[in-house]
Amino acid sequence: MEINKDRLWTRVMELGEIGKQTSGGVTRFSFTPDESRAKDLVIAYMKEAGLAVREDAVGNIIGRREGTNPAASVVLTGSHIDTVPDGGMFDGALGVLSAIEALQRMDELGIQNVHPIEVIAFTDEEGSRFGFGMIGSRAVAGTLRLEDLEQRDEQAVSIADAMRTAGLVPERIGEAEKPPHEVKAYIELHIEQGRVLENLDEPVGLVTGIAGPLWQQFTLSGQAGHAGATPMHLRRDPMQAAAEIMSYIYAETRNFRNAVATVGKLRALPGGVNVIPGEVQFSLDLRDIDEAERDRLEASIHAYSKQVCEKQGIGLQIDLLQRVAPAPSSPVVQEAVAQAGKLAGLSELPRLVSGAGHDGMQFSSHWPLGMIFVRSRDGISHNPKEWSSPEDCAAGTEVLYHTLLELAKER
């Protein structure tokens, strides 16, 4: 094995201490003191690896290993270090730390790469704080807009305000964009967050594509009233309508082969135990590797929601939070990963689709992309019990190491 397994594992454990909760999980939101501490640690690791480090206009941390041809297009790799509430220590972080380890071993072994290689720790992939994810990768892709920065967290702090507090200038986000001709390819290592690899008893997988997430917020408006004094037939209760719609969402999604649907946030206002809600809000997360199927499911849910609300006299507003197209992996990058698996001493890597969204999907129309998955124990993620073994993390990093060497060759 070329990479330093113990150093990689030590760094995973060290980074996992920042934002650690009493549950054992990690909460590390973007533009917070914990994220700042995490960035400082990642910067220190990058410098130990001999990388030239900078922070771009949106807060992405970038470590660059120069190539023998500095003018050549760059090979990008990395992931994110923010987390969901009470999440795991591997999600995102392993992708950043594995890339740093791969480049550090190149430096220690005196290996030269023709194309420059950059490791990026992307800002706010998860979207947990503001309900708007992949801020850093959107900026690199050139699709982040100033109006997007008006999204606010639960304390009414906007992304723009949070950026200013972190010493960034929101009006300069365009400077983070990388023109497509400047990038050769993007490769990201990530934990699987599912149990396909575990069921196959394989430590590492080759990702053929990423399902596209569609996030929406449903707001149902009725009439608040006394829970005891208002007969059922006289109510305009948005919670009743919301319950019917949510039941339909789950039932209808099962009629689609690859689609998944999740209602992850639910809020009733004014929120009294003895008060009929006047307003109910809930989120919807729809995903499918087939965009046409996802859109068909969305249309079905919208039509049913309108029907239910009209029948019960409930107002309905559906706001789009994000709509991301599915992202197929490049055949060129898939081949590089497949060959890297053999060089790492693994049998032929199993191929699978990512149901979870990742920063790389922002680049699908810009430059070739691909992903490497590392086995997740019990398929658990976004949870304190999230776990990938030291051996599996090392195996995935070994595959990433050889993939980067292949992609950074002159052609």
C-alpha positions in Angstrom: 0.0 0.0 0.0 1.4 3.4 -1.0 -0.6 5.7 1.3 0.0 6.1 5.1 -3.0 4.4 6.6 -2.3 5.4 10.2 -1.8 9.1 9.4 -5.0 9.2 7.4 -6.9 7.6 10.3 -5.4 9.9 12.9 -6.5 12.9 10.8 -10.1 11.5 10.4 -10.3 11.2 14.2 -8.8 14.6 14.9 -11.1 16.4 12.5 -14.0 14.5 14.0 -13.4 16.0 17.4 -14.3 19.5 16.1 -18.0 20.1 16.7 -18.4 16.7 18.5 -21.6 16.3 20.4 -22.4 14.4 23.6 -24.1 11.8 21.4 -20.8 11.2 19.6 -22.1 12.8 16.5 -20.6 16.0 14.8 -22.4 19.3 14.2 -20.3 21.6 12.1 -22.3 24.2 10.1 -20.8 26.6 7.6 -19.5 30.1 8.7 -19.4 29.1 12.4 -16.5 29.0 14.9 -16.4 25.2 14.7 -16.1 25.3 10.9 -13.4 27.9 11.2 -11.4 25.6 13.5 -11.9 22.7 11.1 -10.7 24.8 8.2 -7.6 25.8 10.2 -6.8 22.1 10.8 -7.3 21.2 7.2 -5.1 24.0 6.1 -2.4 22.7 8.5 -2.7 19.2 6.9 -2.4 20.7 3.4 0.7 22.6 4.4 2.2 19.4 5.9 1.5 17.8 2.5 3.6 20.5 0.7 0.6 22.1 -0.9 0.2 25.8 -1.7 -3.0 26.8 0.2 -5.5 29.6 -0.4 -9.1 30.5 0.4 -11.3 31.6 -2.5 -14.0 34.2 -2.6 -16.7 31.9 -1.2 -14.7 30.3 1.5 -13.5 27.1 -0.2 -10.1 26.0 1.1 -7.8 24.9 -1.8 -4.5 23.1 -1.7 -2.5 23.0 -4.9 0.2 20.5 -5.9 2.0 22.0 -8.9 2.6 20.0 -12.0 5.6 19.9 -14.3 3.4 21.8 -16.7 1.9 24.6 -14.5 -0.1 25.9 -17.5 -1.9 22.6 -18.0 -5.5 22.1 -17.0 -5.9 21.2 -13.3 -7.2 17.9 -11.9 -9.6 18.7 -9.1 -10.4 16.5 -6.1 -11.9 17.0 -2.6 -15.3 17.1 -0.8 -16.6 19.1 2.2 -16.1 19.4 5.9 -19.5 20.8 7.0 -22.0 18.3 8.5 -25.7 17.8 9.1 -27.0 18.2 12.6 -25.5 15.5 14.8 -24.0 13.8 11.8 -21.0 11.5 11.3 -17.3 12.2 11.1 -16.7 10.5 7.7 -19.3 12.2 5.4 -17.4 14.7 3.3 -14.4 14.9 5.6 -12.9 11.6 4.4 -13.0 12.9 0.8 -10.9 15.9 1.8 -8.5 14.0 4.0 -8.0 11.1 1.6 -7.1 13.6 -1.2 -4.6 15.4 1.1 -3.0 12.0 2.0 -2.7 11.0 -1.6 -0.9 14.2 -2.5 1.3 14.0 0.6 2.5 10.5 -0.5 3.3 11.8 -4.0 5.4 14.4 -2.3 7.2 12.0 0.0 7.8 9.5 -2.8 9.1 12.2 -5.2 6.5 11.5 -7.8 5.9 14.2 -10.4 2.5 14.9 -12.0 2.3 16.8 -15.3 -1.1 18.4 -14.6 -1.5 20.4 -11.4 -3.7 18.8 -8.8 -5.9 20.8 -6.4 -7.7 19.5 -3.3 -10.8 21.6 -2.4 -12.7 21.6 0.9 -16.0 23.0 -0.4 -18.1 25.4 1.6 -21.5 24.2 2.8 -22.3 21.1 0.8 -25.0 19.9 3.2 -27.2 22.9 3.2 -28.1 22.2 6.8 -27.8 25.8 8.1 -29.5 27.7 5.3 -31.5 25.1 3.5 -29.4 25.8 0.4 -26.5 23.4 -0.2 -23.4 23.1 -2.3 -22.5 26.8 -2.0 -18.8 26.3 -2.6 -19.1 23.9 -5.6 -21.8 26.1 -7.2 -19.4 29.1 -7.0 -16.6 27.0 -8.6 -19.1 26.0 -11.4 -20.1 29.6 -11.8 -23.8 29.0 -11.0 -24.0 30.6 -7.6 -25.9 33.9 -7.8 -25.9 36.9 -5.5 -29.7 36.4 -4.9 -29.0 32.9 -3.6 -27.0 34.4 -0.7 -30.3 35.9 0.7 -31.3 32.4 2.0 -31.5 32.6 5.7 -31.0 30.3 8.7 -33.4 29.9 11.6 -32.0 33.0 13.3 -32.7 35.0 10.1 -29.0 35.3 9.3 -28.5 35.3 5.5 -25.7 33.5 3.8 -24.3 36.9 2.7 -24.3 38.2 6.3 -22.6 35.0 7.5 -20.0 35.3 4.8 -19.3 38.9 5.9 -18.9 37.8 9.5 -16.3 35.2 8.2 -14.4 38.0 6.5 -15.6 37.2 3.0 -17.1 39.7 0.5 -20.3 38.2 -1.0 -20.2 40.5 -4.1 -16.9 38.8 -5.1 -18.3 35.2 -5.4 -17.7 35.3 -9.1 -14.0 35.2 -8.5 -14.3 31.6 -7.3 -15.5 30.3 -10.7 -13.2 28.0 -12.7 -13.7 28.2 -16.5 -14.2 24.7 -18.0 -11.1 24.8 -20.1 -8.9 25.2 -17.0 -10.1 21.9 -15.5 -9.2 18.4 -16.8 -11.4 16.3 -14.5 -12.9 16.1 -11.0 -12.7 13.0 -8.8 -14.3 12.7 -5.4 -14.0 10.0 -2.7 -16.9 9.7 -0.4 -18.4 7.1 2.0 -21.3 5.2 0.3 -24.0 6.2 2.9 -25.8 3.0 1.8 -25.3 -0.7 2.1 -24.7 -1.9 -1.5 -20.9 -2.4 -0.9 -21.5 -4.0 2.5 -24.0 -6.5 0.9 -21.4 -7.3 -1.8 -18.6 -7.5 0.8 -16.5 -5.0 -1.1 -14.5 -2.1 0.5 -14.5 0.2 -2.5 -16.9 1.0 -5.4 -16.9 2.9 -8.7 -19.8 5.4 -9.0 -21.5 5.6 -12.4 -23.7 8.6 -11.7 -25.3 10.8 -9.0 -29.1 11.1 -8.6 -30.4 14.6 -8.8 -32.0 16.1 -5.7 -35.1 18.3 -5.9 -35.9 20.3 -2.7 -39.1 22.1 -2.1 -41.0 23.7 0.7 -44.8 23.3 1.0 -46.7 26.0 2.9 -50.4 25.2 3.7 -52.5 28.0 5.1 -55.8 27.5 6.9 -57.5 29.0 10.0 -56.2 28.7 13.5 -58.7 27.9 16.2 -59.5 26.3 19.5 -58.8 22.6 19.5 -61.8 21.8 21.7 -64.3 24.4 20.6 -64.1 23.9 16.8 -66.1 20.9 15.4 -64.2 18.8 12.9 -66.5 19.6 10.0 -66.0 23.3 10.5 -62.2 23.3 10.5 -59.8 24.5 7.9 -56.9 22.6 9.3 -53.7 22.6 7.2 -52.3 19.8 9.2 -55.0 17.4 8.1 -54.3 18.4 4.4 -50.5 18.1 5.0 -50.9 14.6 6.5 -52.9 13.4 3.4 -50.3 14.9 1.1 -47.4 13.4 2.9 -49.1 10.0 2.9 -49.5 10.3 -0.8 -45.9 11.3 -1.3 -44.6 8.1 0.2 -47.2 5.8 -1.4 -46.7 7.3 -4.9 -42.9 7.2 -4.7 -43.0 3.5 -4.3 -44.5 3.3 -7.8 -41.2 4.6 -9.2 -38.3 2.2 -9.5 -35.4 4.4 -8.4 -37.0 7.4 -6.9 -36.9 8.2 -3.2 -38.8 10.9 -1.3 -38.3 12.4 2.2 -40.2 14.9 4.3 -37.4 15.9 6.7 -38.8 19.1 8.2 -42.3 19.8 9.6 -43.5 23.0 11.3 -46.9 23.9 12.6 -47.8 27.5 13.5 -48.6 28.9 16.0 -47.5 25.6 17.6 -49.8 25.2 20.6 -50.9 21.7 21.8 -54.5 23.0 22.0 -54.5 25.1 18.9 -55.5 24.1 15.4 -52.6 25.3 13.2 -53.1 28.2 11.0 -50.2 27.3 8.9 -48.1 24.2 8.3 -44.8 24.0 6.5 -42.9 20.9 5.4 -40.0 20.1 3.2 -39.8 17.6 0.3 -36.6 16.0 -0.9 -37.1 14.0 -4.2 -34.3 12.1 -5.9 -33.9 9.9 -9.0 -31.1 9.1 -11.4 -33.6 9.6 -14.2 -34.6 13.3 -14.3 -37.7 12.6 -16.4 -39.0 10.1 -13.8 -38.3 12.5 -11.0 -40.2 15.3 -12.8 -43.1 13.0 -13.4 -43.3 12.1 -9.7 -43.1 15.8 -8.8 -46.0 16.6 -11.1 -48.1 13.9 -9.6 -47.4 15.1 -6.1 -48.2 18.7 -7.0 -51.5 17.7 -8.7 -52.6 15.7 -5.7 -51.6 18.5 -3.3 -53.7 21.0 -5.2 -56.7 18.7 -5.2 -56.6 18.1 -1.5 -56.1 21.7 -0.6 -58.9 23.0 -2.9 -61.3 20.4 -1.4 -60.5 21.5 2.1 -60.3 25.2 1.5 -56.6 25.3 2.3 -54.1 27.7 0.7 -51.1 26.1 -0.9 -47.7 27.5 -1.9 -44.8 25.4 -3.1 -41.4 27.1 -3.1 -38.4 25.6 -5.0 -35.3 25.4 -2.8 -33.0 23.7 -5.3 -33.3 21.6 -8.5 -30.2 19.7 -9.5 -30.0 17.5 -12.6 -28.7 13.9 -12.2 -25.0 13.7 -13.0 -23.5 10.8 -15.0 -19.9 9.9 -14.3 -17.5 10.4 -17.3 -16.4 7.2 -19.0 -12.8 8.6 -19.0 -12.8 9.0 -15.2 -14.6 5.7 -14.7 -11.9 3.9 -16.6 -9.2 5.7 -14.6 -10.9 4.6 -11.3 -11.3 1.0 -12.6 -7.6 0.8 -13.5 -6.7 2.3 -10.2 -8.6 -0.4 -8.4 -6.5 -3.0 -10.0 -3.3 -1.1 -9.1 -4.5 -1.0 -5.5 -4.7 -4.8 -5.5 -8.5 -5.0 -5.5 -10.7 -7.2 -7.6 -12.8 -5.5 -10.2 -14.6 -2.6 -8.5 -18.4 -3.0 -8.3 -20.3 -0.2 -10.1 -23.2 1.6 -8.4 -25.2 4.8 -8.5 -25.1 7.4 -5.8 -28.5 8.2 -4.4 -27.1 11.0 -2.3 -26.1 14.4 -3.8 -22.4 15.5 -3.9 -20.5 18.6 -4.9 -19.3 16.9 -8.1 -22.8 17.0 -9.6 -22.4 20.7 -10.0 -19.7 20.1 -12.6 -21.4 17.5 -14.8 -21.8 19.9 -17.7 -18.5 21.6 -17.2 -15.8 18.9 -17.1 -15.4 15.1 -16.7 -16.3 13.9 -13.2 -16.3 10.7 -11.3 -16.6 9.3 -7.7 -15.1 6.6 -5.6 -17.2 5.1 -2.8 -16.0 3.6 0.5 -18.1 1.0 2.3 -20.3 2.3 5.1 -21.0 0.0 8.1 -24.8 -0.9 8.1 -25.3 1.7 5.4 -25.7 4.3 8.2 -24.9 8.0 7.5 -26.0 11.5 8.7 -26.0 9.8 12.1 -23.5 9.5 15.1 -23.2 5.8 14.3 -21.8 6.5 10.8 -18.6 4.4 10.4 -16.1 3.2 7.8 -13.2 1.0 9.0 -9.6 2.2 8.9 -8.9 -0.6 6.4 -11.7 0.5 4.0 -10.8 4.2 4.3 -7.2 3.3 3.4 -8.3 1.1 0.5 -10.4 3.9 -1.0 -7.6 6.4 -0.6 -5.2 4.0 -2.3 -7.6 3.9 -5.3 -7.9 7.7 -5.2 -4.1 8.0 -5.2 -3.7 5.9 -8.3 -6.7 7.6 -10.0 -5.1 11.0 -9.5 -1.8 9.8 -10.9 -3.6 8.6 -14.0 -5.6 11.7 -14.5 -2.6 14.0 -13.9 -0.6 12.3 -16.7 0.1 14.1 -19.9 -2.1 12.9 -22.8 
